[in-house]
């Protein structure tokens, strides 16, 4: 059984934060679901397999706000950087908090992601042994920060 890594936080005062996983890799998406389950995190979880599907979901209101996006870079149809450019250009979506979760170590991708104001850039390779801790860190993040709502 995994202990709560943040026992001093009062879970009763937190609002539900939806998570949108944008990743074409079924294995990575399943690993993320398992990590959330192992930590007993009950956040609503949504998934898109590429940037185009994700933009459509967000524009149609299929992901309740507030939400955090976990974004891969290497995907078909619309990659993560292209997704970020469309997201930040859309006045209804520009408020989104995005963490990149990818295998790309490219300096070009890292710089492009931060130019589009991502909250963090995490390499999947570094997370193999520490995946639960990384999810715990994200859990802590969305518990202590205030997320924007689209109407604000």
ABEGO torsion letter per residue (X at the ends): XBBBABAABBAAABBBBBBBBBBABAAAAAAAAAAAAAAGBABBBBBBABAAAAAAAAAAGABBOBBBBBBBABBBGBBAAAAAAAAAABAAAAABBBBBBBABABAAAAAAAAAAGBABBBBAAAAAAAAAAAAAAAAAAAAABBBBBAAX
